[in-house]
Structures are given as structure tokens and as C-alpha cells.
Amino acid sequence: MSQISLTFPDGSARSYATGITPAEVASAISTSLAKKAISATVNGAHWDLQWPIPADATIAIHTMADDAQALELIRHDLAHIMARAVQEIWPDVKVTIGPVRDHGWFYDFDRSEPFTPEDLGAIEARMKQIINARDPVKTEVWDRARAIAYYEERGEPFKVELINRIPEGEDLRMYWHGAWQDMCRGPHLQHTGQVPADAFKLTHVAGAYWLGDATRPMLQRIYGVAFKNRDDLKAHMTMLEEAAKRDHRKLGREMDLFHLQEEAPGMVFWHPNGWMIYRTLEDYMRGRLQAADYKEIKTPQVVDRVLWEKSGHWEAYRENMFIVEVDEDGAKEKRINALKPMNCPCHVQVYNQGLKSYRDLPLRLAEFGSCHRYESSGSMHGLMRVRGFTQDDAHIFCTEDQIEAECAGFIALLSSVYKDLGFEKFDIKLSTRPDVRVGSDEVWDKAETALQKAIEGLGLPYEINEGDGAFYGPKLDFKLTDAIGREWQCGTFQADFNLPVRLDAEYVGEDGMKHRPVMLHRAVLGSFERFIGILIENYAGKLPFWLAPRQVVVASIVSDADGYVQEVVSALRKIGVRAEADVRNEKINYKVREHSVGKVPVILAIGMKEVEERTVSVRRLGENRTETATLDAILAQLSAEARMPDGQ
């Protein structure tokens, strides 16, 4: 029998018979490892313990101590166990697909009756029975004809369609969890009892079109979450409860910030309070960009398709663009325009006006650019995913030698902005060259090295995301962490060697010859709409004083104090504090409760004692105690708090 060589993580290598499985490798090493093993990594791929290894390879055996692999298997097995439970309870239900996702999984079912909360409880109970049965998990590779015949006989049309979508010659792998079977790429655990029975929860049901196509059948998608132990599940469920309290849509109503409606799907109707947050955030970012030597520009909303064709967006992004047809006077055909989905091509047009020298570089062009992208109705979610949005967008035109310095400058700016806005922690991912790309390997080497040196020069940790760069260049993605531990992808920095060529951007170098600039795409906040949603949820609506739309309410305790209330409001407004009076004929406790729900940071209560002593009673949001301060003292204090941070 022929032999293969397997190399282990410590660098040692051993010879085995061709076709040995990871389970057999684990047994050959030790009995204890064989008992603990759950999967392997073979040549970088996650490998089922039952799969044979056909040739020389690197190998690592995994146990439940390896979080990433363990959680993937637990969640994937639970998707199958849930589908089995559903079909055992309702044999007429048709199954489709059930992938792993963040924190859990989902599975789509075709069932005539809607699943109810009581149904989810019954499914969970059956799942625990299946887990406790410790049924073996087995796998086989079938040919296409056998698999199609199997599913046709059992009346599973969705599985037949999936098989027909798989390229010819590709293996069809079948898995059995006990007697229940599903087609799946794997890997999986070795028996159902390896799944922790007390560390999962079915969360909710939603509608989902088959294969995401609105013309296909509507299915029912059951979502679940799962972890390695009960404590991790409990912590996650607590986080979900906290997230529900912080939902920006709920707080948006309570704070009267914005609304959305069917007549303009995915477009935000900003109310005065919400627009105040927007304008304040924009003013803050404008100041930070001016200090960093960015030049602000404004480019058109509607642009002829000719430009989008030149830039390559018409071919690559057409389905996400809103098209505008115009009847030009005397024209035989309508002129085809598009609402811009991004600002990049328009910024090149500004750059191209007038001859540029190497002395003009780097040139940083910024725009609070309004963009429109078509998002499916099912994907839109409050402010977090909309069709109309504004980016804090900018493009830096520079030489190749300037990439590293510009990257370092951007990261420093982003870090400072995030800190000002209350986010102390963010992670960086460096995405490197994909298989399909433009530009020479020499240019890619230079760009990737420049980004890497810039991160390391600032002493920041980062991860390399192999092969996930844009087709035109490598990129950095910045994920910030909010107050309850959720990660949000916001900032980005991308090196582009392609668009300057497509749109004929040039500069005259020191040698007197024309050269192509590098175009650096960058954003700190990303979408204003989305970032405001993140801010609302991060602070649970209790925004920093300088950013709060309603900063102070001065409330009368008795009507005889109304004159002094108006005097205090006037004094606050003169020093730049957003203040309003509440002199309604209501009890002060009622006023305090109402404005606390609206997340007003400071309530100043005024009765006759305060009028006589020229003082105010100060109550801050989230605090039960009330303090007394002189008018001059509170004016000085709130004036300082209202100042916009400057990154110093």
C-alpha cells in the first residue's frame, strides 16, 4: 500500500497509508486524543474525522478546546439536528439549506402553516432528545444520479434543484445524523451527543425567499444561537436583551429622531432632533478634515452612464444603481443617467481639472456625498441599511512612495475620531491581493507592504485577511466595538491603481514625465445614517452632551417661575447650549419622566426658591439625585460640556 507523509504543527512528519482518516491519525497518536478529537485541519481546510487523506499534507487535530472549529461544528450539527427534529414532528415539511452564521445558524423550511413560538419550544425539546440519544454521524460520497433519485423518491424538490446547481464532477457528500439524512459539504461531529444540549436556543422565525429570489417560493427561516457552554449562551442572551433595549428604531421613536415610510423605502425622513445630531456630527467631521488638510468638494447626484461605463461601475454595479431616464430636447433616444452609488469617479473628474504636478500631491479631496444604492426590501433595517445615505467620503491622490505616510495619517485620524465619539477599541484587518486583480505583482507588493508598515509603525495589532482585497488594490477594514461588545465595520482605507488609469488621471513627476497617481479611497464613519444608528445604540440614546439634540430642558415647578425659566433658557442659548423651556401646567415629576424618556441629558428645575436665590436644581439623565447650582456656575459648566471635541 502506498504511503503519504503528514506534517504536524510542531514540524514533525510521519508516514501513513494513503487514505488514512484524521480519526485514525488521532488514534495512532494516543487513545486520549482519539476520544477528544472532533475534526482536523488538512492543508488549511477544515476536515471531517471520517474523510480520507489522499496525499501528502499538513494536519492539525482539533478538540473542543479549539473554539473556532468547535463552534463551527456545534452550530452546523445543530442546523441538521433542528431540521431532523422539524421533520420528525411534521413529516410533510420540506427542507432546503441550513448554514452557520454569526453566533449560530438558520435553516429554511417549506411548510404551509407558519411556525409559532410554541412550535419553537417543541422543536427545542425534540432536539435535546436527539442530542441525548448520541446517534452516530456517518458520511458517504454519492454520484449525481443516485442523489437525485434519492431526493425525488422522498419528495424533496429543493434538494434536487440544489444538486442541479452543483457543477458536474463535484462530489456530493451525504451525512446521516442517526437515520435522518442531508446533503452537506461538512465537516460534522461524530455523534449527536457531542453537541452541548444546554448551550443553544431557537430565537425567532422570519420569511425568506428560496435562494434569495423574490420570484421564488417564500420559505420559513428558523434562527438559532449556540455556544460551547450554558454560561456563554446566557451571556449572549443577556446581550440580545440589552441590544433590544438599545434598538435605534425604538429609541428613534422615543427621542423623535426620524421615521421611514413605504412611499420612500430605505430613505430617511429626519425630524428636527435627528437632523440636529446629523448636522452636529457633520460639523465635527468637517472640522477634523480641515485640520487634516482635506479640501471639501461637492459633486453631482445624477451622472450620465458614460462615466459609469468608463469607471467600470456600469458593468460591475449596474443592478444596484437607480437609473434616471431624461428626454433631451431633439434627442432620438432618452439619455440614461444614474444616481451615484459612490463618489469615486466624480472625484477623479475634479482632480482632472487642470494639470497636476508631483508638488500638488498628496491631494486630499473630501465630500459628504449623498449616494443611492438599491437594497432589497428584506435587507433594509432602520438606519443600519438604507437606500439613500451620505458618506464621509474622501479620496487621496498621491504617489506610490506616499502611500505609507498617508495610511499612517489616516489611521491616526480615525483612531482620534473614534475616541472622541466614545469608541476606545477597534480592530484592523489587512485584506491582500485576490486571485482576480489588476496591476503587476510588483505594484501589489509595494502597496501591501506600505499598508503593513503603516499599521506596524503605529504599534497597532492587525489580522491579515488573505485574498480578500479589492480587485484594484489591498485594503484595510476597521471594526469598532460598542458598549455591549458588538463589532461594527465602519472605516476603510483602500489603495487603487485601477481607476486613475480608467479615467485618465495624471501628474507630472520630478522627471518631467507624466505618471499615474495612486487613488486612496477612505472613510472614517462610512454612512452617516448607519453611524448615527450605531451611536444611538452604543449610548442607549444617552448621547454625549455636545452631540445630544436636546441638551437642556428648563422646567418650571410653579407658573410664577416662568419668567426666570425664560431668562435661563436665553442665557444658555447665548453660550451655544441647545436649551428649551417647559412651562406647561404639569407636575415637575411628570416633566422629568417625559424628558428622561426623550433622553435629555440635563433638566433644570426652577421653583420660587430658585428664583429668589438665582439658582437652578440640576438633574442629570440616569441619576436620581438632584443638585443645586448658581446660574453662573451651571452656565460655565454646560458651556464647557457643549464644546465639540477637537481630537486633542
C-alpha positions, -999 to 999 in steps of 0.1 A, spaced: 0 0 0 14 35 -9 24 59 18 18 96 24 36 120 47 16 141 72 33 171 88 21 182 122 20 217 137 53 211 156 70 205 123 74 167 128 63 144 100 51 108 99 42 83 72 8 67 69 -11 46 45 -28 66 17 -64 73 25 -60 73 63 -86 94 81 -79 120 107 -97 98 132 -72 70 126 -43 95 128 -56 106 162 -59 70 174 -23 63 162 -11 92 183 -29 84 216 -62 69 229 -69 102 248 -66 123 217 -88 99 197 -115 104 224 -112 142 224 -108 147 186 -137 165 168 -121 174 134 -88 183 117 -73 210 95 -57 194 64 -38 217 41 -56 246 56 -91 232 51 -114 221 79 -116 183 76 -141 158 89 -125 130 110 -141 105 86 -127 119 54 -97 100 39 -65 120 32 -53 112 -4 -18 127 -5 10 144 15 -4 171 37 -1 193 68 -25 183 95 -37 195 129 -62 176 151 -88 197 168 -106 192 201 -134 211 219 -106 233 233 -102 249 198 -130 275 198 -133 283 162 -135 248 149 -157 236 179 -182 263 174 -185 258 137 -192 221 142 -216 226 171 -236 252 151 -235 232 119 -246 200 136 -274 219 153 -287 230 120 -291 194 109 -304 183 143 -331 211 141 -341 200 106 -343 164 117 -365 175 147 -388 195 124 -393 166 100 -399 142 129 -426 164 143 -441 174 109 -431 148 82 -446 168 54 -422 198 58 -396 201 30 -360 210 39 -337 233 20 -304 247 34 -290 255 68 -257 274 70 -237 285 100 -238 323 107 -225 346 134 -233 331 169 -255 303 154 -273 291 123 -305 292 104 -324 266 83 -351 273 57 -383 252 56 -412 249 32 -443 245 54 -479 255 47 -486 266 83 -465 293 100 -442 282 128 -454 296 162 -434 303 194 -450 271 208 -436 252 178 -401 265 186 -404 251 221 -415 217 207 -386 217 183 -361 226 210 -374 197 232 -371 172 203 -336 185 195 -325 178 231 -339 142 228 -318 137 196 -287 151 213 -292 128 243 -296 98 220 -260 102 210 -268 90 175 -238 84 152 -230 107 124 -219 90 92 -209 103 57 -207 90 22 -199 104 -13 -227 97 -39 -229 101 -76 -253 127 -90 -279 102 -104 -281 83 -71 -286 116 -51 -313 129 -74 -332 96 -74 -330 96 -36 -345 130 -31 -371 126 -59 -383 95 -42 -387 114 -9 -404 144 -24 -376 169 -17 -376 192 -48 -354 219 -32 -326 193 -27 -330 182 -64 -326 218 -75 -295 222 -54 -279 192 -69 -286 205 -104 -268 237 -95 -236 219 -84 -210 218 -111 -205 184 -129 -177 164 -114 -180 179 -79 -185 153 -51 -219 151 -35 -214 143 2 -243 129 22 -245 130 60 -267 109 84 -274 121 119 -289 89 131 -314 78 105 -320 114 92 -300 124 61 -290 157 45 -266 166 16 -238 188 30 -202 198 25 -194 191 61 -175 186 83 -196 174 112 -191 159 147 -190 122 152 -222 117 171 -251 140 182 -241 137 219 -211 159 212 -234 189 209 -240 206 243 -277 202 250 -279 232 273 -260 258 252 -284 265 223 -316 285 218 -340 289 189 -346 326 187 -371 335 160 -387 328 127 -386 350 96 -396 348 59 -370 341 33 -373 337 -5 -358 305 -19 -323 313 -29 -330 350 -22 -351 353 -53 -383 373 -48 -399 354 -77 -394 320 -59 -414 304 -30 -414 321 3 -399 298 30 -398 300 68 -364 305 83 -358 294 118 -328 311 136 -308 296 164 -278 306 185 -253 281 201 -222 282 222 -199 257 239 -215 260 273 -245 273 291 -227 304 306 -217 316 271 -253 312 259 -267 331 289 -242 359 283 -253 361 247 -290 361 255 -284 389 281 -266 409 253 -295 403 230 -319 416 257 -297 447 261 -295 452 223 -333 451 221 -335 479 247 -309 499 227 -326 493 193 -321 526 174 -356 523 158 -373 521 193 -351 550 207 -356 569 174 -394 570 181 -389 579 218 -364 606 210 -384 618 179 -354 615 156 -365 601 123 -390 578 105 -392 557 74 -423 551 53 -435 530 23 -436 559 -1 -398 562 1 -384 528 11 -349 529 25 -349 567 26 -348 585 60 -372 613 70 -351 632 95 -370 650 123 -356 682 139 -340 663 167 -324 637 145 -312 663 120 -295 681 148 -275 650 156 -267 647 119 -256 683 114 -235 683 147 -217 651 136 -211 666 101 -198 698 116 -175 678 139 -161 658 109 -157 689 88 -135 704 114 -114 673 118 -110 671 80 -100 707 76 -74 703 104 -60 673 84 -56 693 52 -86 679 33 -102 700 6 -140 697 7 -158 694 -27 -194 687 -39 -202 666 -69 -234 659 -88 -261 635 -77 -271 624 -113 -244 614 -137 -245 601 -173 -240 564 -177 -209 572 -199 -189 580 -168 -200 548 -151 -191 528 -181 -156 543 -182 -151 536 -144 -163 500 -147 -192 505 -123 -219 501 -150 -208 466 -157 -200 456 -121 -226 475 -101 -255 482 -125 -281 461 -106 -275 483 -75 -279 516 -93 -310 538 -96 -315 547 -132 -328 581 -144 -340 585 -180 -342 620 -194 -359 631 -227 -334 656 -240 -347 682 -265 -343 669 -300 -327 637 -290 -339 605 -307 -333 584 -276 -336 590 -239 -305 600 -221 -296 574 -195 -283 587 -162 -278 571 -128 -280 584 -92 -244 579 -80 -239 549 -58 -204 561 -48 -184 593 -52 -151 579 -66 -155 586 -104 -167 621 -97 -137 629 -75 -114 619 -103 -132 644 -125 -124 672 -100 -88 660 -99 -85 660 -137 -94 697 -140 -60 714 -146 -25 699 -148 -12 684 -116 24 683 -105 41 660 -80 43 691 -59 5 691 -56 5 656 -41 -9 643 -19 -42 660 -28 -70 650 -3 -105 656 -17 -134 651 8 -171 651 2 -201 645 24 -215 627 -6 -251 617 -9 -254 582 -26 -281 559 -36 -279 521 -38 -307 496 -44 -310 473 -15 -336 445 -14 -366 452 8 -357 423 30 -322 435 37 -331 470 49 -330 477 86 -338 511 101 -307 534 97 -283 505 95 -291 496 59 -308 521 37 -310 530 0 -302 567 4 -272 577 26 -244 601 29 -207 591 33 -179 610 50 -160 601 18 -126 612 6 -100 603 -19 -63 609 -16 -43 613 -49 -7 605 -42 25 589 -54 33 553 -46 60 565 -22 34 585 -2 11 555 5 26 546 38 26 581 52 -10 587 41 -21 554 56 -5 563 89 -21 597 89 -55 582 82 -52 556 109 -42 583 134 -72 605 123 -96 575 125 -83 565 159 -88 600 173 -123 604 158 -134 571 172 -121 580 207 -139 614 205 -171 595 197 -167 571 226 -151 540 209 -119 531 226 -114 497 208 -112 488 171 -97 460 151 -78 462 118 -79 437 90 -55 439 61 -70 423 30 -44 412 5 -45 405 -33 -73 384 -47 -68 359 -75 -86 381 -100 -70 416 -99 -54 444 -119 -19 457 -117 15 440 -115 28 419 -86 55 445 -81 29 472 -75 8 449 -52 39 441 -32 46 478 -28 10 487 -18 6 458 7 40 465 23 31 502 26 -2 494 44 15 468 66 44 492 76 19 520 84 0 498 109 31 484 125 47 519 127 17 529 149 21 498 170 -14 486 163 -24 449 162 -40 436 130 -50 405 112 -42 395 76 -73 386 55 -56 367 27 -71 372 -8 -100 395 3 -86 428 -12 -105 447 -38 -96 438 -74 -78 472 -78 -57 471 -46 -53 460 -10 -74 475 18 -77 480 55 -111 475 72 -117 489 107 -141 473 131 -151 492 162 -166 476 193 -195 491 211 -206 493 247 -221 458 247 -194 441 228 -208 441 193 -185 448 163 -193 472 135 -175 476 102 -172 513 96 -139 527 84 -120 516 53 -88 525 35 -82 512 0 -53 516 -24 -65 518 -60 -42 516 -91 -70 509 -115 -94 539 -115 -68 565 -123 -59 545 -154 -95 540 -165 -103 577 -160 -70 591 -173 -57 608 -141 -21 620 -144 5 642 -128 39 655 -139 67 640 -120 101 653 -110 114 638 -142 91 660 -163 72 629 -175 35 621 -169 27 595 -143 -5 579 -128 -13 588 -93 -24 562 -67 -60 568 -56 -66 561 -19 -103 555 -10 -110 562 26 -139 567 50 -139 570 88 -176 568 97 -188 553 65 -225 560 61 -237 589 84 -271 572 87 -256 539 99 -231 555 122 -258 576 139 -277 543 144 -246 528 159 -241 559 182 -277 557 194 -273 520 203 -239 524 218 -251 551 242 -286 536 246 -298 571 234 -279 589 262 -256 607 237 -226 628 249 -238 663 259 -222 680 228 -239 656 204 -273 654 221 -301 671 200 -319 685 231 -292 693 256 -311 711 284 -348 715 293 -355 742 319 -388 732 336 -409 753 359 -422 739 392 -448 767 396 -461 792 370 -447 821 390 -412 809 380 -419 811 342 -401 844 338 -369 831 353 -372 799 332 -371 820 300 -342 840 313 -322 808 320 -331 795 285 -319 827 269 -287 827 288 -280 791 278 -287 797 242 -263 827 242 -234 804 251 -243 779 224 -262 754 245 -294 739 229 -320 747 256 -358 748 257 -384 758 282 -411 736 297 -436 759 314 -466 736 309 -491 733 338 -479 698 347 -463 684 379 -425 685 378 -422 647 383 -443 643 351 -420 666 332 -388 649 344 -402 614 334 -412 627 300 -379 643 292 -359 614 306 -377 591 281 -366 616 254 -330 612 267 -325 649 275 -291 650 293 -298 678 318 -331 690 333 -330 723 353 -360 726 376 -370 760 388 -394 769 417 -397 801 437 -367 792 459 -345 791 428 -360 824 416 -352 841 448 -317 827 451 -308 829 414 -301 792 414 -313 760 395 -319 725 406 -298 702 383 -309 667 374 -288 646 350 -301 618 329 -296 584 347 -291 600 381 -316 600 409 -301 628 429 -306 665 423 -280 692 429 -284 729 434 -261 753 414 -259 790 409 -269 803 375 -233 814 367 -218 781 378 -242 760 356 -237 783 326 -199 778 329 -202 741 334 -226 734 305 -207 758 282 -176 736 287 -196 704 281 -212 717 249 -178 723 232 -172 700 203 -141 677 208 -112 686 186 -91 654 188 -65 669 211 
